[in-house]
Amino acid sequence: MEIGDLNNVLKQADEICGNMDLSEKSDSAKRLLNDCASKRGITLKLRKGSW
């Protein structure tokens, strides 16, 4: 993803997540990031474990 896309997602998250608790904020940020990535044809996936 482009830096500009990430900056836009952060701005949107700041505007949306005013009085939300931590879990609601993380869900909103996840949704915004996934929406932005899908528009670019990118699939985001959490990778756990050691590198």
mmCIF file of the N, C-alpha and C atoms, coordinates in Angstrom:
data_MODEL
# 
_entry.id   MODEL 
# 
loop_
_atom_site.group_PDB 
_atom_site.id 
_atom_site.type_symbol 
_atom_site.label_atom_id 
_atom_site.label_alt_id 
_atom_site.label_comp_id 
_atom_site.label_asym_id 
_atom_site.label_entity_id 
_atom_site.label_seq_id 
_atom_site.pdbx_PDB_ins_code 
_atom_site.Cartn_x 
_atom_site.Cartn_y 
_atom_site.Cartn_z 
_atom_site.occupancy 
_atom_site.B_iso_or_equiv 
_atom_site.pdbx_formal_charge 
_atom_site.auth_seq_id 
_atom_site.auth_comp_id 
_atom_site.auth_asym_id 
_atom_site.auth_atom_id 
_atom_site.pdbx_PDB_model_num 
ATOM 1   N N  . MET A 1 1  ? 0.837   -1.177  0.000  1.00 0.00 ? 1  MET A N  1 
ATOM 2   C CA . MET A 1 1  ? 0.000   0.000   0.000  1.00 0.00 ? 1  MET A CA 1 
ATOM 3   C C  . MET A 1 1  ? 0.886   1.246   0.000  1.00 0.00 ? 1  MET A C  1 
ATOM 4   N N  . GLU A 1 2  ? 0.354   2.294   -0.542 1.00 0.00 ? 2  GLU A N  1 
ATOM 5   C CA . GLU A 1 2  ? 1.071   3.561   -0.611 1.00 0.00 ? 2  GLU A CA 1 
ATOM 6   C C  . GLU A 1 2  ? 1.000   4.285   0.738  1.00 0.00 ? 2  GLU A C  1 
ATOM 7   N N  . ILE A 1 3  ? 1.991   5.115   1.000  1.00 0.00 ? 3  ILE A N  1 
ATOM 8   C CA . ILE A 1 3  ? 2.022   5.902   2.238  1.00 0.00 ? 3  ILE A CA 1 
ATOM 9   C C  . ILE A 1 3  ? 0.813   6.822   2.325  1.00 0.00 ? 3  ILE A C  1 
ATOM 10  N N  . GLY A 1 4  ? 0.424   7.404   1.208  1.00 0.00 ? 4  GLY A N  1 
ATOM 11  C CA . GLY A 1 4  ? -0.744  8.283   1.187  1.00 0.00 ? 4  GLY A CA 1 
ATOM 12  C C  . GLY A 1 4  ? -2.014  7.550   1.590  1.00 0.00 ? 4  GLY A C  1 
ATOM 13  N N  . ASP A 1 5  ? -2.136  6.301   1.147  1.00 0.00 ? 5  ASP A N  1 
ATOM 14  C CA . ASP A 1 5  ? -3.295  5.492   1.533  1.00 0.00 ? 5  ASP A CA 1 
ATOM 15  C C  . ASP A 1 5  ? -3.326  5.272   3.036  1.00 0.00 ? 5  ASP A C  1 
ATOM 16  N N  . LEU A 1 6  ? -2.170  4.948   3.604  1.00 0.00 ? 6  LEU A N  1 
ATOM 17  C CA . LEU A 1 6  ? -2.100  4.718   5.052  1.00 0.00 ? 6  LEU A CA 1 
ATOM 18  C C  . LEU A 1 6  ? -2.394  5.995   5.831  1.00 0.00 ? 6  LEU A C  1 
ATOM 19  N N  . ASN A 1 7  ? -1.897  7.124   5.346  1.00 0.00 ? 7  ASN A N  1 
ATOM 20  C CA . ASN A 1 7  ? -2.189  8.404   6.004  1.00 0.00 ? 7  ASN A CA 1 
ATOM 21  C C  . ASN A 1 7  ? -3.677  8.716   5.965  1.00 0.00 ? 7  ASN A C  1 
ATOM 22  N N  . ASN A 1 8  ? -4.325  8.441   4.830  1.00 0.00 ? 8  ASN A N  1 
ATOM 23  C CA . ASN A 1 8  ? -5.770  8.667   4.725  1.00 0.00 ? 8  ASN A CA 1 
ATOM 24  C C  . ASN A 1 8  ? -6.540  7.765   5.686  1.00 0.00 ? 8  ASN A C  1 
ATOM 25  N N  . VAL A 1 9  ? -6.120  6.524   5.806  1.00 0.00 ? 9  VAL A N  1 
ATOM 26  C CA . VAL A 1 9  ? -6.784  5.597   6.726  1.00 0.00 ? 9  VAL A CA 1 
ATOM 27  C C  . VAL A 1 9  ? -6.635  6.090   8.160  1.00 0.00 ? 9  VAL A C  1 
ATOM 28  N N  . LEU A 1 10 ? -5.441  6.573   8.517  1.00 0.00 ? 10 LEU A N  1 
ATOM 29  C CA . LEU A 1 10 ? -5.236  7.086   9.871  1.00 0.00 ? 10 LEU A CA 1 
ATOM 30  C C  . LEU A 1 10 ? -6.098  8.310   10.147 1.00 0.00 ? 10 LEU A C  1 
ATOM 31  N N  . LYS A 1 11 ? -6.227  9.204   9.170  1.00 0.00 ? 11 LYS A N  1 
ATOM 32  C CA . LYS A 1 11 ? -7.080  10.382  9.339  1.00 0.00 ? 11 LYS A CA 1 
ATOM 33  C C  . LYS A 1 11 ? -8.543  9.981   9.518  1.00 0.00 ? 11 LYS A C  1 
ATOM 34  N N  . GLN A 1 12 ? -9.001  9.022   8.708  1.00 0.00 ? 12 GLN A N  1 
ATOM 35  C CA . GLN A 1 12 ? -10.377 8.547   8.823  1.00 0.00 ? 12 GLN A CA 1 
ATOM 36  C C  . GLN A 1 12 ? -10.612 7.898   10.186 1.00 0.00 ? 12 GLN A C  1 
ATOM 37  N N  . ALA A 1 13 ? -9.646  7.114   10.645 1.00 0.00 ? 13 ALA A N  1 
ATOM 38  C CA . ALA A 1 13 ? -9.786  6.448   11.937 1.00 0.00 ? 13 ALA A CA 1 
ATOM 39  C C  . ALA A 1 13 ? -9.860  7.467   13.067 1.00 0.00 ? 13 ALA A C  1 
ATOM 40  N N  . ASP A 1 14 ? -9.056  8.520   12.995 1.00 0.00 ? 14 ASP A N  1 
ATOM 41  C CA . ASP A 1 14 ? -9.101  9.573   14.014 1.00 0.00 ? 14 ASP A CA 1 
ATOM 42  C C  . ASP A 1 14 ? -10.464 10.248  14.053 1.00 0.00 ? 14 ASP A C  1 
ATOM 43  N N  . GLU A 1 15 ? -11.052 10.480  12.882 1.00 0.00 ? 15 GLU A N  1 
ATOM 44  C CA . GLU A 1 15 ? -12.353 11.147  12.812 1.00 0.00 ? 15 GLU A CA 1 
ATOM 45  C C  . GLU A 1 15 ? -13.470 10.250  13.341 1.00 0.00 ? 15 GLU A C  1 
ATOM 46  N N  . ILE A 1 16 ? -13.404 8.970   13.031 1.00 0.00 ? 16 ILE A N  1 
ATOM 47  C CA . ILE A 1 16 ? -14.475 8.039   13.385 1.00 0.00 ? 16 ILE A CA 1 
ATOM 48  C C  . ILE A 1 16 ? -14.425 7.616   14.844 1.00 0.00 ? 16 ILE A C  1 
ATOM 49  N N  . CYS A 1 17 ? -13.245 7.411   15.386 1.00 0.00 ? 17 CYS A N  1 
ATOM 50  C CA . CYS A 1 17 ? -13.067 6.742   16.683 1.00 0.00 ? 17 CYS A CA 1 
ATOM 51  C C  . CYS A 1 17 ? -13.016 7.718   17.854 1.00 0.00 ? 17 CYS A C  1 
ATOM 52  N N  . GLY A 1 18 ? -13.940 8.636   17.923 1.00 0.00 ? 18 GLY A N  1 
ATOM 53  C CA . GLY A 1 18 ? -13.936 9.620   18.990 1.00 0.00 ? 18 GLY A CA 1 
ATOM 54  C C  . GLY A 1 18 ? -14.040 9.039   20.391 1.00 0.00 ? 18 GLY A C  1 
ATOM 55  N N  . ASN A 1 19 ? -15.187 8.488   20.741 1.00 0.00 ? 19 ASN A N  1 
ATOM 56  C CA . ASN A 1 19 ? -15.429 8.012   22.106 1.00 0.00 ? 19 ASN A CA 1 
ATOM 57  C C  . ASN A 1 19 ? -15.508 6.495   22.185 1.00 0.00 ? 19 ASN A C  1 
ATOM 58  N N  . MET A 1 20 ? -14.892 5.804   21.271 1.00 0.00 ? 20 MET A N  1 
ATOM 59  C CA . MET A 1 20 ? -14.952 4.338   21.263 1.00 0.00 ? 20 MET A CA 1 
ATOM 60  C C  . MET A 1 20 ? -13.943 3.751   22.241 1.00 0.00 ? 20 MET A C  1 
ATOM 61  N N  . ASP A 1 21 ? -14.233 2.529   22.707 1.00 0.00 ? 21 ASP A N  1 
ATOM 62  C CA . ASP A 1 21 ? -13.248 1.845   23.530 1.00 0.00 ? 21 ASP A CA 1 
ATOM 63  C C  . ASP A 1 21 ? -12.210 1.187   22.620 1.00 0.00 ? 21 ASP A C  1 
ATOM 64  N N  . LEU A 1 22 ? -11.199 0.593   23.209 1.00 0.00 ? 22 LEU A N  1 
ATOM 65  C CA . LEU A 1 22 ? -10.057 0.091   22.453 1.00 0.00 ? 22 LEU A CA 1 
ATOM 66  C C  . LEU A 1 22 ? -10.437 -0.976  21.434 1.00 0.00 ? 22 LEU A C  1 
ATOM 67  N N  . SER A 1 23 ? -11.310 -1.908  21.803 1.00 0.00 ? 23 SER A N  1 
ATOM 68  C CA . SER A 1 23 ? -11.670 -2.980  20.865 1.00 0.00 ? 23 SER A CA 1 
ATOM 69  C C  . SER A 1 23 ? -12.471 -2.436  19.681 1.00 0.00 ? 23 SER A C  1 
ATOM 70  N N  . GLU A 1 24 ? -13.330 -1.448  19.920 1.00 0.00 ? 24 GLU A N  1 
ATOM 71  C CA . GLU A 1 24 ? -14.086 -0.833  18.827 1.00 0.00 ? 24 GLU A CA 1 
ATOM 72  C C  . GLU A 1 24 ? -13.158 -0.056  17.894 1.00 0.00 ? 24 GLU A C  1 
ATOM 73  N N  . LYS A 1 25 ? -12.162 0.629   18.478 1.00 0.00 ? 25 LYS A N  1 
ATOM 74  C CA . LYS A 1 25 ? -11.197 1.362   17.670 1.00 0.00 ? 25 LYS A CA 1 
ATOM 75  C C  . LYS A 1 25 ? -10.400 0.416   16.784 1.00 0.00 ? 25 LYS A C  1 
ATOM 76  N N  . SER A 1 26 ? -9.966  -0.706  17.346 1.00 0.00 ? 26 SER A N  1 
ATOM 77  C CA . SER A 1 26 ? -9.173  -1.644  16.560 1.00 0.00 ? 26 SER A CA 1 
ATOM 78  C C  . SER A 1 26 ? -10.011 -2.284  15.461 1.00 0.00 ? 26 SER A C  1 
ATOM 79  N N  . ASP A 1 27 ? -11.270 -2.584  15.741 1.00 0.00 ? 27 ASP A N  1 
ATOM 80  C CA . ASP A 1 27 ? -12.157 -3.136  14.709 1.00 0.00 ? 27 ASP A CA 1 
ATOM 81  C C  . ASP A 1 27 ? -12.364 -2.129  13.577 1.00 0.00 ? 27 ASP A C  1 
ATOM 82  N N  . SER A 1 28 ? -12.548 -0.872  13.920 1.00 0.00 ? 28 SER A N  1 
ATOM 83  C CA . SER A 1 28 ? -12.743 0.166   12.902 1.00 0.00 ? 28 SER A CA 1 
ATOM 84  C C  . SER A 1 28 ? -11.492 0.341   12.056 1.00 0.00 ? 28 SER A C  1 
ATOM 85  N N  . ALA A 1 29 ? -10.328 0.374   12.702 1.00 0.00 ? 29 ALA A N  1 
ATOM 86  C CA . ALA A 1 29 ? -9.077  0.522   11.967 1.00 0.00 ? 29 ALA A CA 1 
ATOM 87  C C  . ALA A 1 29 ? -8.843  -0.670  11.043 1.00 0.00 ? 29 ALA A C  1 
ATOM 88  N N  . LYS A 1 30 ? -9.143  -1.850  11.526 1.00 0.00 ? 30 LYS A N  1 
ATOM 89  C CA . LYS A 1 30 ? -8.989  -3.058  10.705 1.00 0.00 ? 30 LYS A CA 1 
ATOM 90  C C  . LYS A 1 30 ? -9.896  -2.992  9.482  1.00 0.00 ? 30 LYS A C  1 
ATOM 91  N N  . ARG A 1 31 ? -11.130 -2.584  9.689  1.00 0.00 ? 31 ARG A N  1 
ATOM 92  C CA . ARG A 1 31 ? -12.085 -2.494  8.585  1.00 0.00 ? 31 ARG A CA 1 
ATOM 93  C C  . ARG A 1 31 ? -11.628 -1.457  7.553  1.00 0.00 ? 31 ARG A C  1 
ATOM 94  N N  . LEU A 1 32 ? -11.164 -0.299  8.024  1.00 0.00 ? 32 LEU A N  1 
ATOM 95  C CA . LEU A 1 32 ? -10.694 0.744   7.113  1.00 0.00 ? 32 LEU A CA 1 
ATOM 96  C C  . LEU A 1 32 ? -9.470  0.278   6.315  1.00 0.00 ? 32 LEU A C  1 
ATOM 97  N N  . LEU A 1 33 ? -8.534  -0.388  6.981  1.00 0.00 ? 33 LEU A N  1 
ATOM 98  C CA . LEU A 1 33 ? -7.344  -0.877  6.288  1.00 0.00 ? 33 LEU A CA 1 
ATOM 99  C C  . LEU A 1 33 ? -7.691  -1.939  5.258  1.00 0.00 ? 33 LEU A C  1 
ATOM 100 N N  . ASN A 1 34 ? -8.579  -2.856  5.629  1.00 0.00 ? 34 ASN A N  1 
ATOM 101 C CA . ASN A 1 34 ? -8.976  -3.910  4.690  1.00 0.00 ? 34 ASN A CA 1 
ATOM 102 C C  . ASN A 1 34 ? -9.725  -3.333  3.489  1.00 0.00 ? 34 ASN A C  1 
ATOM 103 N N  . ASP A 1 35 ? -10.575 -2.334  3.717  1.00 0.00 ? 35 ASP A N  1 
ATOM 104 C CA . ASP A 1 35 ? -11.292 -1.697  2.609  1.00 0.00 ? 35 ASP A CA 1 
ATOM 105 C C  . ASP A 1 35 ? -10.321 -1.020  1.648  1.00 0.00 ? 35 ASP A C  1 
ATOM 106 N N  . CYS A 1 36 ? -9.363  -0.291  2.196  1.00 0.00 ? 36 CYS A N  1 
ATOM 107 C CA . CYS A 1 36 ? -8.386  0.395   1.369  1.00 0.00 ? 36 CYS A CA 1 
ATOM 108 C C  . CYS A 1 36 ? -7.533  -0.610  0.594  1.00 0.00 ? 36 CYS A C  1 
ATOM 109 N N  . ALA A 1 37 ? -7.118  -1.670  1.248  1.00 0.00 ? 37 ALA A N  1 
ATOM 110 C CA . ALA A 1 37 ? -6.292  -2.682  0.586  1.00 0.00 ? 37 ALA A CA 1 
ATOM 111 C C  . ALA A 1 37 ? -7.059  -3.398  -0.514 1.00 0.00 ? 37 ALA A C  1 
ATOM 112 N N  . SER A 1 38 ? -8.332  -3.690  -0.277 1.00 0.00 ? 38 SER A N  1 
ATOM 113 C CA . SER A 1 38 ? -9.113  -4.404  -1.288 1.00 0.00 ? 38 SER A CA 1 
ATOM 114 C C  . SER A 1 38 ? -9.317  -3.547  -2.536 1.00 0.00 ? 38 SER A C  1 
ATOM 115 N N  . LYS A 1 39 ? -9.404  -2.226  -2.366 1.00 0.00 ? 39 LYS A N  1 
ATOM 116 C CA . LYS A 1 39 ? -9.512  -1.339  -3.523 1.00 0.00 ? 39 LYS A CA 1 
ATOM 117 C C  . LYS A 1 39 ? -8.248  -1.391  -4.382 1.00 0.00 ? 39 LYS A C  1 
ATOM 118 N N  . ARG A 1 40 ? -7.120  -1.675  -3.757 1.00 0.00 ? 40 ARG A N  1 
ATOM 119 C CA . ARG A 1 40 ? -5.845  -1.779  -4.457 1.00 0.00 ? 40 ARG A CA 1 
ATOM 120 C C  . ARG A 1 40 ? -5.550  -3.207  -4.932 1.00 0.00 ? 40 ARG A C  1 
ATOM 121 N N  . GLY A 1 41 ? -6.438  -4.148  -4.585 1.00 0.00 ? 41 GLY A N  1 
ATOM 122 C CA . GLY A 1 41 ? -6.221  -5.534  -4.981 1.00 0.00 ? 41 GLY A CA 1 
ATOM 123 C C  . GLY A 1 41 ? -5.237  -6.258  -4.078 1.00 0.00 ? 41 GLY A C  1 
ATOM 124 N N  . ILE A 1 42 ? -5.130  -5.804  -2.834 1.00 0.00 ? 42 ILE A N  1 
ATOM 125 C CA . ILE A 1 42 ? -4.187  -6.373  -1.864 1.00 0.00 ? 42 ILE A CA 1 
ATOM 126 C C  . ILE A 1 42 ? -4.973  -7.111  -0.796 1.00 0.00 ? 42 ILE A C  1 
ATOM 127 N N  . THR A 1 43 ? -4.484  -8.268  -0.394 1.00 0.00 ? 43 THR A N  1 
ATOM 128 C CA . THR A 1 43 ? -5.083  -9.023  0.692  1.00 0.00 ? 43 THR A CA 1 
ATOM 129 C C  . THR A 1 43 ? -4.177  -8.913  1.913  1.00 0.00 ? 43 THR A C  1 
ATOM 130 N N  . LEU A 1 44 ? -4.735  -8.439  3.019  1.00 0.00 ? 44 LEU A N  1 
ATOM 131 C CA . LEU A 1 44 ? -3.974  -8.333  4.268  1.00 0.00 ? 44 LEU A CA 1 
ATOM 132 C C  . LEU A 1 44 ? -4.201  -9.593  5.091  1.00 0.00 ? 44 LEU A C  1 
ATOM 133 N N  . LYS A 1 45 ? -3.112  -10.115 5.652  1.00 0.00 ? 45 LYS A N  1 
ATOM 134 C CA . LYS A 1 45 ? -3.217  -11.339 6.423  1.00 0.00 ? 45 LYS A CA 1 
ATOM 135 C C  . LYS A 1 45 ? -2.289  -11.243 7.623  1.00 0.00 ? 45 LYS A C  1 
ATOM 136 N N  . LEU A 1 46 ? -2.793  -11.606 8.796  1.00 0.00 ? 46 LEU A N  1 
ATOM 137 C CA . LEU A 1 46 ? -1.997  -11.597 10.012 1.00 0.00 ? 46 LEU A CA 1 
ATOM 138 C C  . LEU A 1 46 ? -1.086  -12.825 10.009 1.00 0.00 ? 46 LEU A C  1 
ATOM 139 N N  . ARG A 1 47 ? 0.198   -12.584 10.222 1.00 0.00 ? 47 ARG A N  1 
ATOM 140 C CA . ARG A 1 47 ? 1.162   -13.673 10.267 1.00 0.00 ? 47 ARG A CA 1 
ATOM 141 C C  . ARG A 1 47 ? 1.736   -13.751 11.672 1.00 0.00 ? 47 ARG A C  1 
ATOM 142 N N  . LYS A 1 48 ? 1.439   -14.840 12.369 1.00 0.00 ? 48 LYS A N  1 
ATOM 143 C CA . LYS A 1 48 ? 1.953   -15.029 13.723 1.00 0.00 ? 48 LYS A CA 1 
ATOM 144 C C  . LYS A 1 48 ? 3.140   -15.977 13.675 1.00 0.00 ? 48 LYS A C  1 
ATOM 145 N N  . GLY A 1 49 ? 3.941   -15.920 14.710 1.00 0.00 ? 49 GLY A N  1 
ATOM 146 C CA . GLY A 1 49 ? 5.050   -16.858 14.814 1.00 0.00 ? 49 GLY A CA 1 
ATOM 147 C C  . GLY A 1 49 ? 6.397   -16.166 14.703 1.00 0.00 ? 49 GLY A C  1 
ATOM 148 N N  . SER A 1 50 ? 7.429   -16.968 14.832 1.00 0.00 ? 50 SER A N  1 
ATOM 149 C CA . SER A 1 50 ? 8.776   -16.421 14.745 1.00 0.00 ? 50 SER A CA 1 
ATOM 150 C C  . SER A 1 50 ? 9.196   -16.293 13.291 1.00 0.00 ? 50 SER A C  1 
ATOM 151 N N  . TRP A 1 51 ? 10.077  -15.371 13.031 1.00 0.00 ? 51 TRP A N  1 
ATOM 152 C CA . TRP A 1 51 ? 10.555  -15.109 11.674 1.00 0.00 ? 51 TRP A CA 1 
ATOM 153 C C  . TRP A 1 51 ? 11.739  -15.957 11.471 1.00 0.00 ? 51 TRP A C  1 
# 
